[in-house]
């Protein structure tokens, strides 16, 4: 039995979505006789530190004509300077709806469908895995499901498909055999369109030759790595740091607020009113290995999230990187209380979860000052969480596949591989 994976983002592209797709495909590999991956060709964004699929997994590039093609070279810098992430994609899609400039586009769907059909024809039963975003992968899987009776389909959602009409989403998912997503909050939002949504949480995904050692740094750092979104909020953190420095409890010469990612101008704009600019450090877009080293060396890792109607359970892969490294963890949520984050943060003695609208300045001050004083005295503590692994998470999906497969008895009865 074959697994066909339609993953616009796939390692070694270096994005969070590519790592999830890579992990799902890699840990499903022992249960299938053959695995094929169709992914977008992104030679300009490959990450040398990201894991690469084994030789047992066949990977084919699918050509695409979309907004990514317009964001190379100088145009990429223009987009990062003047647009929120995705704003150019939405603008092009609105101005030229028939040309499909959103991720993947019609050319990607057409060519991906043609390539996938060649993989399906020879199989008695075949499973297709596709993951949003983009919707292009789901459309290819939907077309395969319509054409071939021997196809079973796993539709994965890393995010909620904002902007996709409910009727269209319901029509699409009616053909799916299994629907998975990253959290209970997103599962609740998707269940009106597919009642049997399963939760397949993210987990830590090791990199190539990953060996990190944390040593005491010259500065105490508060680190945020990754993309920024309009729904996030940093003003309580900014206020807490400013007050601690003003009262002489933090030495601005020894503390740094570090950002690593592609949205440096947005980060600068959020901190433009911060009076201690000498504390601000930016690294730009780093490799996954370099970003994770920053996390390992951090005095505090910062998680920015949000929670509101229709957008709950924003459990990003960065959260699991922070949990794995085990350094003090500060979460700042904009919006309503998030029960899933509270359930994760609650048992952790080295973590603090605050809400942007509730005036948690006092708690933020205490948590930051406690970690800073421990760093000054050389009493930094580290509590790595090694329990959240893909080898464990994938078993839920495997059981679902077995229960819905006509050839359940032929699935390889092998143990899921240990982390690479």
C-alpha positions in Angstrom: 0.0 0.0 0.0 1.3 3.4 -1.0 1.2 6.8 0.8 1.0 9.9 -1.5 1.8 13.1 0.3 0.9 16.5 -1.2 2.9 19.0 0.7 3.6 22.4 -0.8 5.8 23.0 2.2 8.2 20.2 2.9 11.6 20.0 4.6 14.3 21.0 3.9 12.5 24.3 3.1 13.0 25.3 6.7 9.5 26.5 7.7 7.4 25.3 10.6 4.8 23.8 8.2 7.5 21.9 6.3 8.7 20.3 9.5 5.3 19.1 10.4 4.7 17.6 7.0 8.2 16.0 7.0 7.5 14.5 10.5 4.1 13.0 9.5 5.5 11.5 6.3 8.7 10.2 8.0 6.9 8.5 10.9 4.2 7.0 8.7 6.9 5.5 6.4 7.3 2.2 8.2 3.6 1.5 7.8 3.5 1.7 4.0 5.3 -0.2 1.3 6.1 3.0 -0.7 5.9 6.8 0.0 5.9 9.5 -2.6 5.9 13.3 -1.8 4.9 16.0 -4.2 6.2 19.4 -3.1 6.8 22.9 -4.5 10.3 23.5 -5.8 11.8 26.1 -3.6 15.6 26.0 -4.3 16.0 29.6 -3.0 14.7 28.9 0.5 16.3 25.6 1.4 17.8 25.3 4.9 21.0 23.3 5.2 20.2 22.4 8.9 16.7 21.1 8.2 16.1 17.3 8.0 16.0 15.7 4.6 13.7 12.8 3.6 15.4 9.4 3.6 16.2 7.6 0.3 13.1 5.4 1.0 10.9 8.4 0.4 10.6 9.6 -3.2 10.3 13.4 -3.5 9.2 15.2 -6.7 9.1 18.9 -7.3 5.8 20.4 -8.6 6.2 23.7 -10.6 4.1 26.6 -9.5 3.2 30.1 -10.6 2.1 32.2 -7.6 3.0 35.1 -5.4 6.2 33.3 -4.2 7.5 33.6 -7.7 7.2 37.4 -7.4 9.0 37.6 -4.0 12.5 36.8 -5.0 15.5 39.1 -4.8 14.7 42.8 -4.3 10.9 42.2 -4.4 11.2 40.0 -1.3 12.7 42.9 0.6 10.0 45.2 -0.6 7.3 42.8 0.7 8.9 42.4 4.1 9.2 46.2 4.4 5.7 47.3 3.4 3.4 44.2 3.9 2.2 42.0 6.7 2.9 38.4 6.0 0.4 37.2 3.4 -0.9 40.7 2.5 0.6 40.6 -0.9 -0.9 37.1 -1.4 -4.4 38.4 -0.5 -4.0 41.5 -2.7 -3.0 39.5 -5.8 -5.7 37.0 -5.2 -8.3 39.8 -5.0 -7.0 41.7 -8.1 -6.5 38.6 -10.2 -8.9 35.9 -8.8 -9.0 33.8 -12.0 -5.2 33.5 -12.2 -4.8 31.8 -8.8 -1.9 33.8 -7.4 -2.4 32.4 -3.9 0.0 29.8 -2.7 0.3 27.0 -5.3 -2.1 28.5 -7.8 -3.8 26.7 -10.6 -0.6 25.6 -12.3 0.5 23.9 -9.2 -2.8 22.1 -8.8 -2.8 21.0 -12.5 0.7 19.7 -12.5 0.4 18.2 -9.0 -2.7 16.3 -10.0 -1.0 15.0 -13.1 2.0 13.7 -11.2 -0.1 12.2 -8.4 -2.3 10.4 -10.9 0.8 8.5 -12.2 1.4 7.4 -8.6 -2.2 6.2 -8.0 -2.9 4.1 -11.1 -0.8 1.1 -10.2 -2.0 0.8 -6.6 -4.8 -1.4 -5.3 -5.3 0.9 -2.3 -3.6 4.2 -1.8 -3.7 6.8 1.0 -3.3 10.5 0.2 -2.0 13.0 2.9 -2.5 16.7 2.2 -2.0 19.7 4.6 -3.4 23.2 4.7 -1.9 25.6 4.0 -2.2 26.0 1.1 -5.6 24.9 0.0 -4.0 23.8 -3.3 -2.8 20.5 -1.8 -6.4 19.7 -0.5 -7.8 20.5 -4.0 -5.4 18.0 -5.6 -6.3 15.4 -3.0 -10.0 16.1 -3.6 -9.7 15.6 -7.3 -7.9 12.3 -6.8 -10.6 11.2 -4.4 -13.3 12.0 -7.0 -11.4 10.1 -9.8 -10.2 7.0 -8.0 -12.2 4.7 -5.8 -9.1 3.1 -4.3 -7.9 6.4 -2.8 -8.3 7.2 1.0 -7.7 10.8 2.0 -6.1 12.4 5.2 -6.8 16.1 5.2 -4.6 18.0 7.7 -5.0 21.6 8.9 -2.1 23.4 10.5 -4.2 26.5 10.7 -7.9 27.5 10.3 -8.7 28.2 6.6 -9.7 31.8 7.1 -11.4 33.2 4.0 -12.6 29.8 2.7 -16.4 29.7 2.5 -18.0 27.3 4.9 -20.1 25.6 2.1 -17.0 25.1 0.0 -15.1 23.7 2.9 -17.9 21.3 3.8 -18.1 20.1 0.2 -14.4 19.5 0.1 -14.2 17.6 3.4 -17.2 15.5 2.6 -14.8 13.4 0.6 -12.1 13.1 3.3 -11.7 9.8 5.2 -9.7 11.4 8.1 -9.3 15.1 9.1 -6.6 16.1 11.5 -5.5 19.4 13.1 -3.0 20.7 15.6 -5.2 21.5 18.7 -8.6 21.0 20.3 -9.4 24.6 19.6 -9.0 24.3 15.9 -10.8 20.9 16.0 -13.8 22.6 17.5 -13.8 25.3 14.8 -13.6 22.6 12.0 -16.2 20.2 13.4 -19.1 22.0 11.8 -17.6 21.0 8.5 -16.4 17.6 9.4 -17.7 16.2 12.8 -15.0 13.5 13.2 -11.9 15.8 13.3 -9.0 14.2 15.1 -6.3 16.1 17.0 -2.7 15.4 15.9 -0.6 17.8 17.9 2.8 19.1 16.9 6.0 17.8 18.5 9.7 18.5 18.5 11.4 17.6 15.2 15.2 17.1 15.4 17.5 18.6 12.8 20.4 17.2 10.9 23.3 16.3 13.3 21.6 18.4 16.1 23.9 18.8 19.1 23.3 21.9 21.1 25.1 23.0 24.3 23.9 26.0 26.3 26.6 28.1 28.0 26.2 31.2 30.0 26.0 34.2 27.8 27.4 37.7 28.1 23.8 39.0 28.2 20.5 37.9 29.7 18.3 37.5 26.7 14.6 37.4 26.1 14.2 35.6 22.8 11.5 35.5 20.2 12.1 33.5 17.0 9.8 33.3 13.9 7.0 35.1 12.1 4.9 37.9 13.5 1.1 38.4 13.1 -1.2 41.3 13.6 -3.1 39.5 16.3 -0.1 39.3 18.6 0.6 41.8 21.4 3.9 42.9 23.1 2.9 46.1 25.0 2.7 44.4 28.5 6.1 42.9 28.0 7.5 46.3 26.9 5.9 48.0 29.9 7.2 45.4 32.3 10.8 45.7 31.0 10.8 49.5 31.0 9.6 49.6 34.6 12.2 47.1 35.8 15.0 49.1 34.2 13.6 52.4 35.4 13.6 51.1 39.0 17.2 49.8 38.7 16.2 46.2 39.0 17.4 45.3 35.5 20.7 46.6 34.1 20.1 47.6 30.5 23.8 46.9 29.7 23.3 43.2 30.6 19.9 42.5 29.2 18.9 42.1 25.5 15.6 41.6 23.8 16.4 39.4 20.8 14.3 38.8 17.6 15.2 36.4 14.8 12.9 36.2 11.8 11.8 37.8 8.6 9.6 40.5 10.1 12.2 42.7 11.6 10.6 46.0 10.6 7.3 45.0 12.3 9.2 44.1 15.4 10.9 47.5 15.4 7.6 49.2 15.0 6.2 47.4 18.0 9.1 48.5 20.2 9.5 52.0 18.8 8.3 53.6 22.1 10.6 51.5 24.2 13.0 54.0 25.9 16.0 51.6 26.2 16.8 50.9 22.5 20.3 49.7 23.4 18.6 46.5 24.7 17.2 45.6 21.3 19.0 43.0 19.0 17.9 41.6 15.7 19.4 38.7 13.8 17.2 38.6 10.7 16.2 35.3 9.1 18.4 32.5 10.5 18.7 28.8 9.8 16.6 26.5 12.0 19.8 25.4 13.8 20.9 28.9 14.5 17.4 29.9 15.8 17.3 26.9 18.1 20.7 27.8 19.4 19.3 31.2 20.4 16.5 29.4 22.2 18.9 27.1 24.0 21.0 30.1 25.1 18.0 32.3 26.1 17.4 33.6 29.6 13.7 33.6 28.7 11.9 32.3 25.6 8.9 34.4 24.6 5.7 33.0 23.1 3.2 35.4 21.6 -0.2 34.0 20.8 -3.9 35.0 20.6 -7.3 33.5 21.4 -10.7 34.6 20.2 -13.9 33.5 18.6 -13.1 31.1 15.8 -9.3 31.2 16.6 -8.5 29.1 19.6 -5.8 26.6 20.3 -3.0 28.4 18.5 -0.3 25.8 19.4 2.5 26.5 17.1 5.5 24.3 16.5 7.7 26.9 18.2 5.9 26.1 21.5 7.2 22.6 21.3 10.7 23.8 20.5 10.6 26.0 23.6 9.3 23.1 25.8 12.0 20.8 24.4 14.9 23.2 25.3 13.5 23.7 28.8 14.5 27.3 29.4 12.2 29.7 31.3 9.1 30.3 29.1 7.0 33.4 29.0 3.7 33.2 27.2 1.7 36.4 26.3 -1.8 35.8 24.9 -4.0 38.5 23.4 -7.7 37.9 23.7 -9.7 35.3 25.7 -8.3 32.7 28.1 -6.8 29.8 26.2 -7.5 26.5 28.1 -5.1 24.5 26.0 -2.1 26.8 26.7 -3.1 27.0 30.4 -3.1 23.2 30.6 0.4 23.1 29.1 1.8 26.0 31.2 0.1 25.1 34.4 2.3 22.2 35.5 5.5 23.9 34.5 7.4 25.5 37.3 9.6 27.5 34.8 6.8 29.0 32.8 4.3 31.9 33.1 1.3 32.6 31.0 -0.1 36.2 30.9 -3.0 37.8 29.1 -2.4 41.2 27.3 -5.7 42.7 28.5 -5.7 41.8 32.1 -2.9 43.9 33.4 -0.5 41.1 34.3 2.4 43.5 34.6 3.1 42.6 38.2 3.3 38.9 37.3 5.5 39.6 34.3 7.8 41.7 36.4 8.2 39.0 39.0 8.8 36.2 36.4 11.4 38.2 34.5 13.2 39.4 37.6 13.4 35.9 39.1 14.9 34.5 35.9 17.3 37.4 35.6 18.5 37.1 39.2 19.0 33.3 38.8 21.2 34.1 35.7 23.2 36.7 37.6 24.0 34.2 40.3 24.7 31.4 37.9 21.7 29.4 39.1 20.0 29.0 35.8 17.8 25.9 35.6 16.7 23.9 32.6 13.7 21.6 32.4 13.6 20.0 29.0 10.4 18.2 28.1 11.3 15.1 26.1 7.9 13.5 26.3 6.2 15.3 23.3 7.5 13.2 20.4 6.3 12.4 16.9 7.0 8.7 17.5 4.2 8.9 20.1 1.8 11.3 18.4 1.7 9.4 15.1 0.2 6.3 16.7 -3.2 8.0 16.9 -3.1 8.6 13.1 -1.9 5.1 12.4 -4.9 3.6 14.3 -7.3 5.8 12.3 -5.7 4.6 9.1 -6.0 1.0 10.1 -9.6 1.3 11.1 -10.6 2.8 7.7 -8.3 0.8 5.4 -9.6 -2.0 3.3 -6.1 -3.5 3.6 -5.7 -2.9 7.3 -4.1 -6.4 7.8 -1.4 -5.6 5.3 -0.1 -2.5 7.1 3.5 -3.1 8.3 3.4 -4.2 11.9 6.6 -2.4 12.8 7.3 -0.1 15.6 7.3 3.6 14.9 11.0 4.7 14.4 12.7 6.6 17.2 13.4 10.3 16.6 16.0 10.9 13.9 
